[in-house]
Amino acid sequence: MRRAFITLSPLLVNALVKQRSKRLIQLLGVPLIKPLVRPFSSINSTNNPPVRAMPPIGLSFQYKKLIDETIETNRAVIFGDPSSEEVTKIKEVFGQLGSDYHVFGIDTVADPQTFNDLLQSKAPHGRVPLVFAMGKPIGGYEDVVKSFESGDLGRLLKPHPYDYDLIVIGGGSGGLAASKEAARLGQKVSLLDFVTPSPIGTTWGLGGTCVNVGCIPKKLMHQSALVAETLHVAYEWGFAEQRLELNHFWNRLVQNIQNVVKGSNFTYRVALRNSNVKYINAYGTFEDEHKIKLTDKSGNESYLTSNNFLIATGERPRYPDIPGAIEYCITSDDLFSLPYHPQKTLVVGASYVALECAGFLRSLGVDVTVMVRSVLLRGFDSEMAEKVGQYMQDEIKVKFLRPCVPLEIEERTPRSQTQAGVLGVKAQLTDEGTIFTEEFNTVIFAVGRKPCTDKIGLDKIGVEVDKRGKIPCVNEQTNVPNVYAVGDIVQDKPELTPVAIKAGILLARRLAGVSDELCDYSSVATTVFTPLEYGCCGLSEEKAIELYGEENIEVYVQHFTPTEWSVAQKPKNICYAKVITLLTENERILGFHYLGPNAGEVTQFTSLALKKNCTKAELDSMIGIHPTNAEVFVYLTVTKRSGKSSLQAGCCG
């Protein structure tokens, strides 16, 4: 029979013992264990000999939690005998630094030996007293003195005259993650967030691009497109007597997606409050390196100071410098809350945002044309990018104008809150010089993004930015020592939500003095959620050739057909896998590329192989899960150099 345990408070234990309340204990129906903290009457008692026994089940866990919470919730904590000479001297050191501290008397716990064993596992010093400052183990008395004399302890505790330890500018994924982590580690933190409306007036709540106008609503619309694709083949799967004629209701989808987004906005507000992060809905601009001006939506101004600042303002879509672009067109900032069906749509751009939007709109029944100036998915593997575009053109019938650039947008019929307008788009086919005009109901620009760094006073405090507005950083630190940056605004770093989150969390820990771990920006996996998804990690084929020379790399390729496509009678050998290796280093893997269903799920763990410098032989030694798409990677034998066919011949063996 399983037995439960309860832990009673010291006062209640004393009362039960004093009143000889055995009957009450029996009525509780559970065995009684000693409390976390011993009754005061038992401290230093000589009646009970010190017998060392195994601690009750769960006591070690409770002690570990108590130790962790004590360390995390105090700027400095001394574990030891409060009356000892060494503890007294340590308190004098903290007094000289003007720092608050907390003394935890180990003798007050029920099992000091177990408590001390757990404590020593967190610190290099072998005996009490043990000292932690800002969550970081300092050691014993001699270690404290050494750290004090070197100045390290003072710098760690950082007493300062400012309102906050850290002010985060920007309420996107990186800013939210950093602010909550810093607050958890005892920092006094404020987060500023203010959304400047798009040119057509679109605005949103806390959470930044990802949750409001990026990853989350994009993935939901992509999923809607996948549902549509499945419904189209319901007949083949035996779910209908004939092929279904589908009607899609745009407004219903938008409303449901916005409900998800607004739920996340609320969740973030609650999370900040629960984390003791002060959230301020105001626009921040620097006055000096420790002072910032806040302007709320009513124009009211106020000022705050901080020891450190983190810039996490993200980016917003660019508009081309042509007549009518800003006045009559939209971007991804507007699409996911668009109150009317977009109807015939032109997507201008070849970025992943452009192709993703074009893909799900077409799958939802919208007449879509993509205008491309030059290459698709610049920065990605060009072979994979062309295959993405080819599938969109051949299989879901997206039209491409390429190479082509817009020249002017003319409004012919104004849009309303319930109906798309009519726009005349004047454009030029750049390879032949032909100029033409075509009408569209909606024009979406996805021609790149601009860092939100030009209007926050960086020039006033001397923070360097490059010509694009990106901030050069070393380990997230700008050229101004107390000003940091994370996310898309950082120069030459992956512009991905998980990257901003990881960088923000690790930076917060370093600022709190509890860690020296840096963000590893190498081998970051990513996925483009086009109709046929593209996932990749590591180098593109072009980049590998540029870095190592064509003669030194081997490229393994394989076309394949997902098993489930056979019933739906979808085309064969459209999906594609590619692995790039370095011949001069025992075929160390340089890059993974995958074009097929569920690319994000397939690609996620490829970064581990690259970080661990795995070789092609080690990849070959794996045994695949059958039948899956991911197993294609463990059966790659055909190289581009060989000239052999990479088409799949069968499904087994």
Number of C-alpha atoms within 10 A of each C-alpha: 3 3 7 10 13 12 14 15 15 19 14 12 19 17 12 15 11 9 9 11 12 10 9 10 13 11 8 10 11 12 12 15 16 19 19 21 18 20 18 13 10 14 12 10 10 8 7 8 7 8 6 9 9 10 15 11 11 10 20 18 11 13 21 17 12 14 17 14 14 20 24 22 17 20 22 23 23 28 24 21 18 17 9 10 11 17 22 13 14 20 21 12 18 18 12 10 16 13 16 14 18 17 18 18 15 21 19 17 21 21 23 17 15 18 22 20 13 16 22 15 10 15 17 13 19 14 15 19 22 27 27 25 25 25 24 19 21 23 23 24 23 13 16 23 17 13 17 18 12 11 11 13 21 18 13 18 19 16 14 10 10 14 17 19 23 27 28 28 28 27 28 24 27 31 32 27 20 28 30 24 22 25 23 20 22 18 24 18 27 24 24 22 24 22 18 13 12 16 15 14 9 15 16 21 20 26 25 26 23 16 22 26 22 16 15 18 23 23 14 18 22 22 15 18 20 18 13 19 15 14 18 15 19 17 15 16 11 9 12 12 9 11 13 13 7 11 9 13 10 14 15 11 16 21 15 12 20 18 12 16 22 17 11 18 19 13 14 19 18 12 14 20 13 11 16 18 24 18 18 16 18 23 22 26 18 21 17 15 21 19 21 22 18 19 17 15 12 7 10 9 13 12 14 17 21 22 19 20 26 26 26 30 28 27 20 17 16 15 18 16 11 11 13 17 20 18 12 20 21 23 25 20 23 19 20 22 20 19 18 16 18 22 18 19 21 26 24 25 24 25 20 21 24 25 26 21 25 27 27 26 22 21 23 21 16 18 18 26 21 25 23 22 19 14 15 24 21 12 13 20 18 16 13 23 20 14 18 24 22 16 17 22 16 10 13 17 16 22 18 18 16 17 15 23 19 22 18 16 22 18 18 13 12 12 16 10 8 11 14 20 17 20 24 18 20 16 20 19 18 14 9 9 10 10 14 12 16 10 18 22 22 23 26 25 24 23 20 17 14 17 19 18 20 13 11 18 18 20 14 12 15 13 17 16 20 9 7 13 17 22 27 20 21 12 16 23 18 21 16 14 11 16 23 24 31 31 29 25 27 26 20 12 17 18 16 17 19 15 20 28 20 20 24 30 21 23 27 24 21 15 19 27 18 19 14 12 12 14 16 12 12 13 19 20 22 19 21 21 25 25 27 23 18 27 25 30 26 23 22 23 25 15 16 21 17 10 11 13 12 14 11 15 23 23 23 22 24 23 19 22 21 19 13 11 11 11 10 15 10 14 12 14 15 19 24 22 24 26 25 25 25 23 17 11 12 12 19 22 28 27 26 26 27 28 27 24 20 17 23 19 11 20 20 16 13 19 20 14 19 21 15 10 14 17 19 22 13 13 15 14 10 12 11 15 11 12 13 12 23 21 15 21 24 17 18 19 14 17 18 14 11 11 8 10 13 19 17 16 12 8 11 6 5
